[in-house]
Amino acid sequence: MNVTFWVLIVLMLLLAIGLLIYPLLRARHNTSIAYKESNLRINDEKIKELDIDLKEGRIDQDFYQLAREELDRELLIDIPLESQQAAALDLASSVKRYPVVVLMISFFVPVLVLLLYLDLGMYSASEEAFVAEQGQVQPQQASQSQQPSVEEMTRKLEEKIEKEGGSVEEWTMLGRAHKYLGKHELAAKAFAVALERDTGNAQLMLETAEMIALSNNQAFTAEARDLVLKAYAIEPTNPNALWFAGVAEYQHGNYRQAIAHLTTLLPLAVGEEAVMQSVVVIVTKSREQLIAAGEEVPELTELLDIEAMAGVAAQPDEQVAVVVAAGTSLNVTVDISNEVREKFKTNDIIFVYAKAKQGPRMPLAAQRMTLAELPAEIVLDDSMAMVDGMNLSAFEQLVVSARVSRSGSAIAQSGDYIGHIDVDSKTASVSLNIIIDTLVP
């Protein structure tokens, strides 16, 4: 590649020099042109002399006419070789200095180009070499690989910790890296090591408990619950501590404690609609469990403090009535058009699920079946929630869908067929009918 570069440079230099000196050399090689121009000039001078002689009376008109005719004949006849050379040299003498210019151009142009390259090109090359030595990338590639991947950074951090033992900060960083990668068990172990070295860190307690719960099908174990309650004791106004404490106590059947934690959290969550809705749902369920056990519990509006619900809707009383509707369930009849049925096999998968029309994209409730089971009547309810608090009762506007998939993927893909229906609080109790008949683009 370097050889090709230098060959191109030399060729371009020769071309540039040739374009510059060609006009200068051309004047010296075209003596015939110089001769012709000189001959015409001599003829013109003789005619001027005749005109002067005629005007001053030194010759008469007849002699003048004969002399003009003679000059015209001479113009058509080549003059002697000596005269040609003299004429040519006469005109070409004005370019005698040009060979010096040609030599100057031939010498200084390459030198100038070389100096410019040394000043600019070599700087660029040295800069690129420095970048290469530092292991960096070219600017056009920087957006793609400027930083190492999370996996690579995590691996290097693990190697460093294994070699040096690791500080609290490094173990915490490792836990968060594993959390980001979805490796909840490894994250919990890393956080646990960090917590052993910083036993009073409430944030580490909460992060460790969260990872334990996520690696245990989103359920707070006794260990995770203990960590959450310790964090709450250290930081009783920490929103994360209040939230985790409320959920953990609810899962362990301590409904009054769950209500206490979550109603304390509610005013702190104004403006966080999803959090507020989840709080309302868990408080509602906890209250129902207490009532079912024969205990006396204040009215829901009293527990929730309606003024704190102002961030949920402009008319909080109506919003609470919708959100806390206990045990929301949807009766759905699912079928598929005959035309679409013919495109699929009887063992292809059917997904039926409900999502919030505006809110989290994860399903609030879902069921799975095969095409052979259609038509079918199913029920979607709060017990199918993937995350506590994120269920049908938490949202007023829902979209219920049914989709057939050859691949069996839970994510819609091109070639699947789908049907859906919008649901609100007024139609939730009505039987819903969905026909799978629309192609997923």
C-alpha positions in Angstrom: 0.0 0.0 0.0 2.9 2.4 0.8 4.5 1.7 -2.6 1.3 2.5 -4.4 1.0 5.7 -2.5 4.4 6.9 -3.4 4.0 5.9 -7.1 0.9 8.0 -7.2 2.6 10.9 -5.6 5.5 10.9 -8.1 3.1 10.6 -11.1 1.0 13.5 -9.8 4.1 15.6 -9.3 5.4 14.9 -12.8 2.0 15.8 -14.2 1.9 19.1 -12.2 5.4 20.1 -13.3 4.6 19.2 -17.0 1.5 21.4 -17.0 3.5 24.3 -15.5 6.6 24.2 -17.9 4.9 23.1 -21.1 3.9 26.7 -22.2 7.4 27.9 -21.5 9.1 25.2 -23.6 6.5 25.4 -26.4 7.7 29.0 -27.3 11.2 27.9 -27.9 10.3 24.9 -30.0 7.9 26.7 -32.4 10.5 28.9 -34.3 8.4 28.7 -37.4 5.6 30.5 -35.7 8.1 33.2 -34.6 9.4 33.5 -38.1 6.0 34.0 -39.6 5.1 36.7 -37.1 8.5 38.4 -37.7 8.0 38.3 -41.5 4.6 40.0 -41.2 6.1 42.6 -38.9 8.9 43.5 -41.5 6.3 43.7 -44.3 4.2 46.1 -42.3 7.2 48.3 -41.5 8.1 48.6 -45.3 4.6 49.6 -46.1 4.7 52.3 -43.5 7.9 53.6 -45.1 6.3 53.7 -48.6 3.3 55.5 -47.2 5.6 58.2 -45.6 7.7 58.5 -48.9 4.5 59.0 -50.9 3.1 61.5 -48.5 6.3 63.6 -48.4 6.6 63.5 -52.2 9.8 61.4 -52.5 8.0 58.9 -54.8 5.0 59.3 -57.1 1.8 57.2 -57.1 2.9 54.8 -59.9 6.1 53.9 -58.1 4.2 53.5 -54.9 1.8 51.1 -56.5 4.6 49.0 -58.0 6.4 48.8 -54.7 3.3 47.6 -52.9 2.8 44.9 -55.4 6.4 43.8 -55.0 6.0 43.7 -51.2 3.0 41.5 -51.6 4.9 39.1 -53.9 7.8 38.9 -51.4 5.4 38.1 -48.6 4.4 35.0 -50.5 8.0 33.8 -51.0 10.1 32.3 -48.2 12.9 34.6 -47.4 16.4 33.1 -47.0 17.1 30.7 -44.1 19.3 33.3 -42.4 16.4 35.8 -42.4 14.1 33.1 -40.9 16.5 32.4 -38.1 17.1 36.0 -37.5 13.4 36.7 -37.3 12.7 33.7 -35.1 15.5 34.7 -32.8 14.3 38.2 -32.7 10.9 37.1 -31.3 12.2 34.2 -29.2 14.8 36.3 -27.5 12.2 37.5 -25.1 11.9 34.0 -23.6 15.6 33.3 -23.0 15.0 33.7 -19.3 12.3 31.0 -19.2 14.7 28.0 -18.9 15.7 29.3 -15.5 12.1 29.5 -14.6 11.6 25.9 -15.8 14.5 24.7 -13.7 13.2 26.6 -10.7 9.7 25.0 -11.1 11.2 21.5 -11.6 13.2 21.9 -8.4 11.1 23.9 -6.0 7.7 22.3 -6.7 8.7 18.8 -5.5 10.6 20.4 -2.5 7.6 22.5 -1.6 5.3 19.4 -1.7 7.8 17.4 0.4 7.9 20.1 3.0 4.1 20.3 3.2 3.9 16.6 3.6 6.5 16.6 6.4 4.6 19.4 8.1 1.0 18.0 7.6 1.1 14.4 6.4 3.7 13.2 8.8 1.8 14.8 11.7 -1.3 13.0 10.7 0.6 9.7 10.3 2.3 10.1 13.7 -1.0 10.9 15.3 -2.6 7.7 13.8 0.4 5.7 15.0 0.0 7.1 18.5 -3.7 6.2 18.4 -2.8 2.7 17.3 -0.3 2.3 20.1 -2.9 3.3 22.6 -5.3 0.7 21.4 -7.8 3.3 20.2 -9.9 3.2 17.1 -10.2 5.5 14.1 -12.8 8.3 14.4 -15.3 6.6 12.0 -15.2 3.5 14.1 -15.3 5.2 17.5 -19.1 5.1 17.7 -19.1 1.4 17.3 -16.2 0.2 19.6 -15.0 3.2 21.6 -15.8 1.5 24.9 -15.4 -2.2 25.8 -18.5 -4.2 26.3 -20.1 -4.6 29.7 -19.3 -8.3 29.6 -15.6 -7.5 28.9 -15.5 -4.9 31.7 -17.1 -7.4 34.0 -14.6 -10.1 33.2 -11.7 -7.8 33.8 -13.2 -6.6 37.1 -13.6 -10.3 38.2 -9.9 -11.0 37.3 -8.8 -7.9 39.3 -10.9 -8.9 42.3 -9.6 -12.5 42.1 -6.1 -11.2 42.1 -6.3 -8.4 44.6 -9.2 -9.4 46.8 -11.4 -6.4 45.8 -12.7 -3.5 47.8 -16.3 -2.7 48.8 -16.6 -0.5 45.8 -15.3 -3.1 43.4 -17.6 -5.8 44.8 -20.5 -3.4 44.6 -19.6 -2.5 41.0 -19.4 -6.2 40.1 -22.8 -6.9 41.6 -24.4 -4.1 39.6 -22.7 -5.3 36.4 -24.1 -8.8 37.0 -27.5 -7.2 37.7 -27.3 -5.3 34.4 -26.5 -8.6 32.6 -29.5 -10.3 34.3 -27.3 -12.7 36.3 -29.2 -12.2 39.5 -27.6 -15.0 41.5 -24.1 -13.8 40.8 -25.2 -10.3 41.6 -26.6 -11.4 44.9 -23.3 -13.1 45.8 -21.2 -10.0 44.9 -23.5 -7.7 46.9 -23.3 -10.1 49.8 -19.5 -10.0 49.8 -19.6 -6.2 49.7 -22.1 -6.2 52.6 -19.8 -8.4 54.7 -17.2 -5.6 54.5 -19.7 -2.7 55.0 -22.3 -4.2 57.3 -24.2 -0.9 58.0 -24.8 0.0 54.3 -28.6 0.2 53.8 -28.3 0.5 50.1 -26.3 -2.7 49.8 -28.9 -4.5 52.0 -31.7 -3.5 49.6 -29.7 -4.4 46.5 -28.8 -7.8 47.9 -32.4 -8.5 48.9 -33.6 -7.4 45.5 -31.3 -9.8 43.7 -32.2 -12.7 46.0 -35.9 -12.0 45.2 -35.3 -11.9 41.5 -33.4 -15.1 41.5 -36.2 -16.7 43.6 -39.1 -16.1 41.1 -39.6 -12.5 42.4 -40.4 -13.7 45.9 -38.7 -12.3 49.0 -37.2 -15.2 51.0 -36.8 -14.9 54.8 -33.2 -13.8 54.3 -34.2 -11.1 51.8 -37.0 -9.9 54.1 -34.6 -9.6 57.0 -32.2 -7.5 54.9 -35.0 -5.2 53.8 -36.3 -4.7 57.4 -32.7 -3.9 58.5 -32.3 -1.4 55.8 -35.7 0.1 56.7 -34.6 0.4 60.4 -31.5 2.3 59.3 -33.3 4.6 56.7 -37.1 4.6 57.5 -37.8 7.3 55.0 -35.9 5.7 52.1 -38.6 5.1 49.3 -36.9 1.9 48.2 -36.8 0.6 51.7 -40.5 1.4 52.2 -41.4 -0.2 48.9 -39.4 -3.4 49.4 -40.6 -3.6 53.0 -44.3 -3.3 51.9 -43.9 -6.0 49.3 -41.9 -8.4 51.5 -44.4 -8.1 54.4 -47.3 -8.6 52.0 -45.7 -11.7 50.6 -45.1 -13.1 54.1 -48.7 -12.4 55.2 -48.0 -9.4 57.4 -50.7 -7.3 55.9 -50.9 -4.5 58.5 -47.2 -3.9 58.3 -47.5 -3.9 54.5 -50.2 -1.3 54.6 -48.2 0.8 57.1 -45.1 0.8 54.9 -46.9 1.4 51.6 -49.2 4.2 52.9 -46.1 5.9 54.2 -44.5 5.6 50.7 -47.6 6.9 48.9 -47.0 10.6 49.5 -43.4 10.2 48.5 -44.4 8.7 45.2 -46.7 11.5 43.9 -46.1 11.9 40.2 -44.9 8.2 39.8 -48.2 6.8 38.5 -47.1 3.2 38.1 -45.7 3.1 41.7 -48.8 4.7 43.1 -51.1 2.3 41.3 -49.1 -0.7 42.5 -49.2 0.7 46.1 -53.0 1.0 45.8 -53.4 -2.5 44.6 -51.3 -4.1 47.4 -52.9 -2.0 50.1 -56.3 -3.0 48.7 -55.4 -6.7 48.7 -53.9 -6.5 52.2 -57.1 -4.8 53.5 -59.2 -7.6 51.9 -57.1 -10.3 53.6 -57.5 -8.6 57.0 -61.3 -8.3 56.5 -61.5 -11.9 55.5 -59.7 -12.9 58.7 -62.3 -11.0 60.7 -60.3 -8.0 61.6 -61.5 -4.4 61.5 -59.8 -2.2 59.0 -60.4 1.5 58.1 -62.0 2.3 54.8 -59.7 2.3 51.8 -60.0 6.0 51.2 -59.0 6.6 54.7 -56.0 4.3 54.5 -54.8 5.8 51.2 -55.3 9.5 52.2 -57.1 10.7 49.0 -55.2 13.9 49.0 -52.0 11.9 48.3 -53.7 10.4 45.3 -53.9 13.8 43.5 -51.0 12.8 41.3 -52.9 9.8 39.9 -55.8 11.5 38.3 -57.7 14.8 38.3 -60.6 13.1 40.0 -58.9 10.9 42.7 -62.1 9.4 44.1 -63.1 8.0 40.7 -59.5 6.8 40.1 -59.4 5.0 43.4 -62.7 3.3 42.6 -61.4 2.0 39.4 -57.8 1.0 40.5 -58.7 -0.8 43.6 -61.5 -2.9 42.1 -60.7 -6.1 43.9 -60.1 -9.3 42.0 -60.4 -7.9 38.5 -60.8 -10.7 35.9 -61.5 -10.9 32.2 -63.5 -13.6 30.5 -62.2 -14.0 27.0 -63.4 -16.2 24.2 -60.7 -16.8 21.6 -61.0 -18.2 18.1 -59.2 -18.0 14.8 -60.4 -17.3 11.3 -60.6 -20.4 9.0 -58.3 -18.7 6.5 -55.6 -18.2 9.1 -56.1 -21.6 10.7 -55.1 -23.3 7.4 -51.7 -21.5 7.5 -50.7 -23.1 10.8 -50.4 -26.5 12.4 -52.6 -27.8 15.3 -49.6 -27.7 17.7 -48.6 -24.1 17.0 -48.7 -21.9 20.1 -51.4 -19.4 21.0 -50.7 -16.6 23.4 -53.5 -14.8 25.1 -52.5 -11.8 27.2 -53.5 -8.4 28.6 -51.3 -5.3 28.7 -51.8 -1.8 30.0 -52.9 0.5 27.1 -50.6 3.2 28.5 -47.9 2.0 30.9 -45.5 -1.0 31.2 -45.2 -3.2 28.1 -45.0 -6.4 30.1 -48.1 -8.6 30.2 -50.3 -8.1 33.3 -51.8 -11.5 32.8 -51.3 -14.3 30.2 -52.2 -17.8 29.2 -50.7 -20.2 26.6 -52.4 -22.9 24.6 -52.2 -24.6 21.2 -54.2 -24.0 18.1 -56.0 -27.3 18.5 -57.7 -26.0 21.6 -59.5 -23.2 19.8 -62.1 -22.0 20.1 -61.6 -21.6 23.9 -62.9 -19.6 26.8 -60.2 -18.5 29.3 -60.0 -16.2 32.3 -57.3 -13.6 32.8 -57.1 -12.3 36.4 -54.8 -10.6 39.0 -53.4 -13.9 40.1 -51.4 -14.1 36.8 -49.4 -10.9 37.5 -45.7 -11.4 36.7 -44.8 -8.7 39.3 -46.7 -7.9 42.5 -48.7 -4.8 42.0 -48.5 -4.9 38.2 -51.8 -6.6 37.5 -55.1 -6.0 35.8 -56.6 -4.1 38.7 -53.8 -1.5 38.6 -54.9 -0.1 35.2 -58.2 1.3 33.9 -57.3 1.0 30.2 -56.2 -2.4 28.9 -55.6 -4.2 25.6 -56.3 -7.9 25.4 -54.6 -9.8 22.5 -54.5 -13.3 21.1 -51.6 -14.3 18.8 -50.7 -17.5 17.0 -46.9 -18.2 16.5 -45.1 -20.8 14.6 -41.8 -20.2 16.5 -43.5 -20.3 19.9 -41.8 -17.0 20.8 -43.4 -14.8 23.4 -42.4 -11.8 21.3 -44.5 -11.0 18.2 -42.7 -11.8 14.9 -43.3 -11.1 11.3 -45.6 -13.9 10.0 -47.6 -14.3 13.2 -51.3 -13.5 13.2 -53.0 -11.5 16.0 -56.3 -10.2 17.2 -57.0 -7.7 20.0 -59.6 -5.7 21.8 -59.5 -2.6 24.0 -60.9 -2.9 27.5 -61.8 -0.3 30.2 -63.4 -0.5 33.6 -66.9 -0.4 32.1 -66.4 -3.5 29.9 -64.2 -5.5 32.2 -67.0 -7.6 33.5 -68.4 -8.3 30.0 -67.4 -11.5 28.1 -64.8 -10.5 25.4 -64.5 -12.1 22.0 -61.2 -12.1 20.1 -60.7 -13.4 16.5 -57.2 -14.0 15.4 -57.2 -12.7 11.8 -54.6 -9.9 11.3 -51.1 -10.5 10.0 -48.2 -9.2 12.1 -46.0 -7.1 9.6 
